[in-house]
């Protein structure tokens, strides 16, 4: 296939099913059919159709945009893609309104190409493609783990290389500079389909690196931690930090309810920690190679107001 066609294997399989591919003039629908040398293959690709998702006029914090892609700073509380429980009010609804006819189609539908997602209650950077070519180029980088992604999180306790307890946790190793490396498999929890679980057989390979940036309280009952993703699995940072005993502050699913010592923080800091209502996680850095121009791109987003205020109160 010519690269300019930007047809993925998945798209070609769908075109086969639809009878849009002929071999020597005969419609072919079998993806396992033998192809003889010299055969003439014709693929008919129809114009992209409008998405079934409704555009909505929702404000966007746009960090960068060109003809091929857009980088946005998603607020906490916004779902990325419509689902049965959240059919509207999502980032994709907002992007469809913003693009207003400027999409060339992704997978045959005029919709943005979302190649990675962040949780509803996680804030921060996300890139979406405007065309098949950009979508494939970005997706390939995320699949190959070459995209750079760094998050800032507030954890319960401070993960330290000197902690003998952490060194005894399966899947944990340490790298130069006190960087904690967590390597496991992740899969849906067998009893709760809304959760992910750490496994060491089966599941999907997952690697997170974490480094403590700042400590709060006495003893170190909370910490600001930078987490870098080598892979990008559902809830990966939240699950991995809980696995090593340092779940995220405010995380109702994996964070647990660790009681903060009454005198470990100031009254202001203690109240701020107790009342923080979402997982304290922000996608602060995103880097990738532009899928069309080849230029290396790197973006940073400051902490949202709620996390910035939390840190200010914890430092008081």
C-alpha positions in Angstrom: 0.0 0.0 0.0 1.3 3.5 -0.7 2.0 5.4 2.5 -0.2 8.3 1.2 -3.2 6.1 1.4 -2.8 5.8 5.2 -4.8 2.6 5.5 -4.3 0.5 8.6 -4.6 -3.3 8.7 -7.8 -2.8 10.6 -9.3 -0.5 8.0 -8.3 -2.8 5.2 -10.0 -5.7 7.0 -13.2 -3.7 7.2 -12.9 -2.8 3.5 -12.6 -6.5 2.7 -15.8 -7.2 4.7 -17.6 -4.4 2.8 -16.7 -5.8 -0.6 -14.6 -2.8 -1.4 -11.6 -4.7 -2.6 -11.3 -6.5 -6.0 -8.5 -8.8 -7.3 -8.4 -8.9 -11.1 -11.9 -7.5 -11.1 -13.4 -10.0 -8.7 -14.6 -8.9 -5.3 -12.5 -10.4 -2.6 -13.7 -10.8 1.0 -11.4 -13.4 2.4 -8.4 -11.9 4.3 -6.5 -15.2 3.9 -6.8 -15.4 0.1 -3.7 -16.3 -1.8 -2.4 -13.5 -4.0 -0.5 -14.4 -7.2 2.3 -12.2 -8.5 1.1 -9.7 -11.0 -2.5 -9.6 -9.6 -4.2 -6.3 -9.9 -5.7 -5.2 -6.7 -8.2 -2.3 -6.6 -9.4 -0.7 -3.3 -12.4 1.7 -3.3 -12.3 4.0 -0.3 -15.4 6.1 0.1 -15.4 9.7 1.4 -15.3 9.9 5.2 -18.8 10.1 6.7 -19.9 12.3 9.6 -19.4 10.8 13.0 -22.4 9.7 14.9 -21.0 11.6 17.9 -22.6 15.0 18.4 -20.4 18.1 18.4 -20.7 20.2 21.5 -19.6 23.8 22.2 -17.4 23.1 25.1 -14.4 25.4 25.9 -10.9 23.8 25.2 -7.5 24.7 26.6 -5.5 24.3 23.4 -1.8 24.1 23.9 -0.9 23.6 20.2 -2.7 23.0 16.9 -1.8 22.6 13.2 -3.3 21.0 10.1 -2.5 17.5 11.4 -3.0 17.3 15.1 -4.0 19.1 18.3 -2.6 19.1 21.8 -5.1 20.0 24.6 -4.9 20.4 28.4 -7.8 18.3 29.6 -9.5 19.4 32.8 -10.2 17.0 35.6 -13.8 15.7 35.4 -13.9 15.5 31.6 -14.2 12.0 30.0 -12.1 11.7 26.8 -14.4 9.6 24.6 -18.2 9.0 24.7 -19.3 5.7 26.3 -22.7 4.3 27.4 -22.5 6.1 30.7 -21.2 9.4 29.3 -22.7 9.9 25.8 -22.0 13.7 25.9 -19.8 16.4 27.5 -16.6 14.6 26.5 -13.4 15.8 25.0 -14.3 14.2 21.6 -17.6 16.1 21.6 -15.7 19.3 22.2 -13.1 18.5 19.5 -15.8 17.8 16.9 -17.3 21.2 17.5 -13.9 22.9 17.4 -12.8 21.3 14.2 -16.1 22.1 12.4 -15.6 20.4 9.1 -11.8 20.5 9.1 -11.3 16.7 9.7 -10.2 14.6 6.8 -11.5 11.4 8.4 -10.0 8.7 10.7 -11.0 5.2 9.9 -13.6 6.4 7.5 -15.4 8.7 9.9 -14.9 12.4 10.4 -13.7 12.3 14.0 -10.5 13.0 15.9 -8.0 10.2 16.2 -7.5 9.6 19.9 -4.3 7.5 20.3 -4.1 7.7 24.1 -6.4 8.5 27.0 -6.3 9.8 30.5 -8.8 9.1 33.2 -11.8 11.3 33.8 -10.5 12.7 37.1 -6.9 13.1 35.8 -6.0 16.4 34.3 -3.4 17.2 31.7 -2.0 16.8 28.2 -3.5 14.8 25.4 -2.8 14.7 21.6 -5.4 13.9 18.9 -5.0 13.5 15.2 -7.0 15.2 12.4 -6.3 12.7 9.7 -5.5 9.0 9.1 -1.9 9.7 8.3 -1.3 11.6 11.5 -3.3 9.1 13.5 -1.2 6.2 12.2 2.0 8.0 12.9 1.1 8.9 16.4 -0.4 5.5 17.2 2.8 3.8 16.0 4.9 5.9 18.5 2.6 5.1 21.4 2.6 1.4 20.5 6.5 1.5 20.3 6.7 3.4 23.6 8.7 6.2 22.1 6.4 9.0 23.1 7.5 10.8 26.3 4.9 11.1 29.0 5.5 12.4 32.5 2.9 12.9 35.3 2.9 14.6 38.6 1.2 12.8 41.5 0.7 13.3 45.2 1.2 10.0 46.9 0.5 8.7 50.4 4.0 8.4 51.8 7.2 9.0 49.9 8.7 6.1 47.8 12.4 5.9 48.6 15.2 3.7 47.4 16.3 3.4 51.0 13.0 1.8 52.1 13.7 -2.0 52.6 9.9 -2.6 52.4 9.7 -1.4 48.8 12.8 -3.4 47.9 10.9 -6.5 48.9 7.9 -5.8 46.7 7.7 -8.1 43.6 8.3 -6.3 40.3 10.3 -3.4 41.9 13.8 -2.4 41.0 15.8 0.9 41.4 17.7 2.8 38.8 20.3 5.6 39.0 19.2 8.6 40.9 16.8 6.8 43.1 14.3 6.2 40.3 11.8 3.5 41.3 11.0 1.1 38.4 7.8 -1.0 38.6 7.4 -3.8 36.1 4.3 -6.0 36.1 1.5 -7.3 34.0 -1.9 -5.5 34.3 -5.4 -6.9 33.6 -9.0 -6.4 34.6 -9.7 -7.4 38.2 -11.4 -10.8 38.2 -14.0 -9.7 40.7 -14.4 -6.0 39.8 -14.4 -5.2 36.1 -14.0 -1.4 36.8 -10.6 -2.0 38.4 -7.2 -3.2 37.1 -5.1 -5.7 39.0 -1.3 -6.4 39.1 -0.3 -9.8 37.7 3.0 -11.5 36.9 1.6 -13.9 34.4 -0.8 -13.1 31.5 -2.2 -9.5 31.3 -0.5 -6.7 29.5 3.2 -5.7 30.1 3.4 -2.4 32.1 6.4 -0.3 33.2 6.3 2.8 35.4 9.2 4.9 36.7 8.7 7.1 39.7 10.9 9.6 41.5 10.1 11.6 44.7 10.4 15.3 44.0 9.2 16.8 47.3 8.2 15.4 50.7 5.5 16.8 53.0 4.8 16.3 56.8 6.8 14.7 59.6 7.3 11.8 59.0 7.0 12.0 55.2 3.3 11.2 55.1 2.8 12.7 51.6 5.0 13.3 48.6 5.0 14.9 45.2 6.2 12.3 42.7 7.1 12.4 39.0 5.8 9.3 37.2 7.0 8.4 33.7 5.2 5.9 31.6 7.1 3.4 29.4 3.8 1.8 28.6 0.3 3.3 28.8 -2.2 0.9 30.3 -5.6 1.7 31.9 -5.1 3.2 35.4 -1.4 2.2 35.2 0.1 4.9 37.5 -2.7 4.5 40.0 -2.4 0.7 40.2 1.4 0.7 40.2 1.8 3.2 43.0 -0.8 1.4 45.1 1.1 -1.9 44.4 4.2 -0.4 46.1 2.2 0.9 49.0 2.1 4.6 47.9 -1.4 5.0 46.5 -2.5 8.4 45.1 -4.1 10.9 47.5 -7.8 11.2 46.8 -8.0 8.0 44.6 -11.2 6.3 45.7 -10.4 3.1 43.8 -6.8 2.4 44.6 -5.7 5.0 47.1 -7.0 3.3 50.2 -7.9 5.3 53.4 -4.5 5.8 55.0 -5.0 7.9 58.2 -2.8 10.9 58.3 -1.2 11.6 61.7 -2.9 14.7 63.3 0.4 16.4 63.9 2.2 15.4 60.7 1.0 18.5 58.8 -0.3 21.9 59.6 -4.0 22.2 60.2 -4.3 23.8 56.7 -2.3 21.0 55.1 -4.2 18.3 56.9 -7.6 19.7 55.9 -6.4 20.1 52.3 -5.3 16.5 52.1 -8.4 15.2 53.7 -10.8 17.1 51.4 -9.0 16.6 48.1 -11.8 15.0 46.1 -10.0 13.3 43.1 -6.9 11.4 42.4 -4.0 13.9 42.6 -2.6 13.1 39.2 -1.7 15.5 36.3 -0.3 14.7 32.9 2.4 17.4 32.9 4.6 16.6 30.0 4.0 15.1 26.5 6.6 14.6 23.8 6.5 12.9 20.4 7.7 13.2 16.8 5.4 15.1 14.6 3.8 12.3 12.4 4.0 14.4 9.2 6.9 16.8 9.5 9.2 14.6 11.7 9.9 17.5 14.0 10.4 16.6 17.7 7.7 18.2 19.8 7.5 18.6 23.6 4.8 20.3 25.6 4.3 21.0 29.3 1.2 22.0 31.3 1.3 23.7 34.7 -0.6 22.1 37.6 -4.3 22.9 37.6 -5.6 25.2 40.3 -6.8 22.4 42.7 -3.4 20.6 42.7 -1.4 23.8 42.9 -3.5 24.9 45.9 -3.1 21.5 47.5 0.7 21.7 47.3 0.7 25.3 48.6 -1.4 24.1 51.7 0.8 21.1 52.3 3.9 23.4 52.3 2.4 25.7 54.9 
